[in-house]
Amino acid sequence: MATVHLRIGDLVWGKLGRYPPWPGKVVSPPKDLKKPRGKKCHFVKFFGTEDHAWIKVEQLKPYHAHKEEMIKINKGKRFQQAVDAVEDFLKKAKGKEQNLDGKGDSKGKKTPNKPLKILEEDDEDLSALKDPSEKDLTDSDPEPSTIERLGAGPGSGFKWESSPVKDDPHFHHFLLSQSEKACGDVQCATGAKKIGLPASSMEPISKRLKIIEEDTGSTSIQAADSTAINGSITPTDKRIGFLGLGLMGSGIVSNLLKMGHVVTVWNRTAEKCDLFIQEGARLGRTPAEVASTCDITFSCVSDPKAARDLVLGPSGVLQGIRPGKCYIEMSTVDPETITELSQVITSRGGRFLEAPVAGSQQLSNDGMLVILAAGDRTVYEDCSSCFQAMGKTSFFLGEAGNAARMMLILNMVQGSFMATIAEGLTLAQATGQSQQTFLDILCQGQMASTFVDQKCQNILQGNFKPDYYLKHIQKDLRLAISMGDMANHPTPMAAAANEVYKRAKALDQSDNDISAVYRAYIH
C-alpha cells in the first residue's frame, strides 16, 4: 500500500501482515501510549472488531478512494459487517452534521470547524500534534468510537456507543502491556460479561486475567482473547528461543516473528529452519546454545522420549541453563516427564513452565491455540506477549504436571470422539445410508462443530493431509490410559479407541491426519 498523509478522524483501510485490509478510523492514542520506536504509523480503531492497533503508514489507504477495490477482493461475512458498520457510522455522522447546521442557521450564525492537524510520518508521538489549547480529541470528539455486538450469531448487528477511546474497555484488550488503567469485567451489550480484559503492564498477568477457583482448589487463569489476529501486541524485549519446527511449532514461531519477537530457532532437521531465517529468525546450532543465548526457550516435540533427549542429551538444553534462564515445555507428554524436566531445570537455577497447546496445525498457523500452562507463575507472566501471539486463550493450572494431565484428558476425548465419528460414517455406508446425508444431519444437530464438519468432509474427499498426526493422538490415548491406571480410574472408551488407532497405524496411517482412523474400519 502507498504511503498517505492522514489526520485524526479519517476513515482508512488498514493492512496488517497476512490479514486482509480492514476498515478503520484514525484516532488519537492515550497520552501515556507512545508510538512503537522506529515505526512510522498511525493509531487505528477498526470497525466491527473492537480492536485498535498501530498501523504503518504504508499499510494505510483512504477509505472512500479504495472502497470499491476492497469490497471486490474481500467477501467474508465479518468483513461485510465491518463495511456496513462504517456506512452506518457515516449516515449517523451526516445526520448529526445536518442537525448542527440547522441549529447554527436558526441563530443566524454557524461555528466554523477547526481544522485538524495533519499527522506527519516522522512524528514520534501522535499526541504531540495536538494544539495545547484544544481539548483532547478523545474527550471532545462527538463521533462514537466503540462497536459492540448485539448478538453472537453470524447475522448480528452492531451498536455504536459514544464512550471515548481512552475509556473503551476493549481498548485495554489491545493495551495488554501498555495501559495503566484498572481492570474489571466488561458488560457487553447483550448483558453477558466478557471476562479477563487486561489492564496494566505494571501488574502481573495474574492480576489482569480472570482467576477461577475450581472445586479441586487449583487455580486457572483465563486470558483474554488473542490479539494475534489484529496485531495489537507489544512483544517482550526478552530473547526467545524455540526448539522443534513440526506441525505445531512452525505456526507458533511464524506468529512470534510476525508479532515482533526476537526468536532463535533450532530443529533436528536443520533445513526446516531456513524459512524462518528468511523471516528474520536467528539460527541456533544446538539446543544448549539456544538455551544459553536466550532468556526464554520453548520446545515443542513429538513425545516424552524426544522431550527428555532434547534436555538431557548431548548438547542438550540442560547444558545451556544458567540461573534465571526460562525453559517452557510445550510438548504433550506425561506428568512424570514434566516432573523430571522441572526438577533438572530448576536444579541448575533455571525457571520451568509447561505449556502444552490444544489445537491443530491450522489453529497454530492462525494464532488461535489454547495454551495450558503450569509451573512457575512468574514465567507464565513473562511469556504474556508470546502466548498472545500464538493463542486465543491461556490457562494457568497451578503446579507443574497439571497441564500435562489436563492436556491428555482433552486429547483422550478428542481421539475417542474422532474414532466414534469414523465408526458412524462406516456403519452408515455398511447399512446403505448416504454418508453425506449422515454428515448433513450431524451438522444440524447438537454435535455440530467446525471440527466435525472439516474432519468428515476430509474423510469423504479422501484427504488425510495431517492437521494433527494420527500417531500423536494414539500416543496421547496411550498416555491417558496409563494415567488412568495410576489413578485407579477406568478408561474403557479410551482403551477401545486406542486399539482402533493402533490398527490404523498398522495400516501405515501414522503420518496422516487423525481422521485417517476411518481407514481402520474399511480394511
Disulfide bonds with the S-S distance in Angstrom:
none
